[in-house]
Amino acid sequence: MRDRTGELVLSPLSGLLAGIVGAALISGGIVLLKLIANITVTGPLTLMTEISVVNLLIYFGVDSVLGLLYALCAQNGPKHAMIAVGLYYGFFLWILWNIIGGVLLDSAAWSILHSWSFLLASLVFGLWLAVVALCSARYMPSSRYAPKD
């Protein structure tokens, strides 16, 4: 069997789906953290005025594309290296969101982007993509790597 290091581990569709699921997990976590922070009767109402549907759609769209880009670049390698690349990708996304977020999102969402919780969410998103890539690499059929005569 050939060495699988350097081969792509995710298909574009699986990267797109991983980006959508990761965006759902992260946005759900952010909403949950904001709800816990605003434990009052009007807490959910103020949260809904801060986070609009348009902002969530932009976030889901951009994160699904970012998952697709990760899938097009994720190469098989040692587990610790794939996890490190995922965390680095999450940190890079946090910086990217802080740069382009002011253009795409409104001021309420812009304030969320500058928080430590969004940095943590971005790192978890990158880690999520790395775990999906690791699972995909683990269950890849060996016939994919068989030499063709």
Protein Blocks (a to p, Z undefined) as FASTA:
>chain_A
ZZfehiafbdfklmmmmmmmmmmmmmmmmmmmmmmmmgcfklmmmmmmmmcfklmmmmmm
mmmmmmmmmmmmmccddfklmmmmmmmmmmmmmmmmmmmmmmmpcfklmmmmmpmklmmm
mmmmmmmmmmmmmmmmmmpcfklmpccZZ
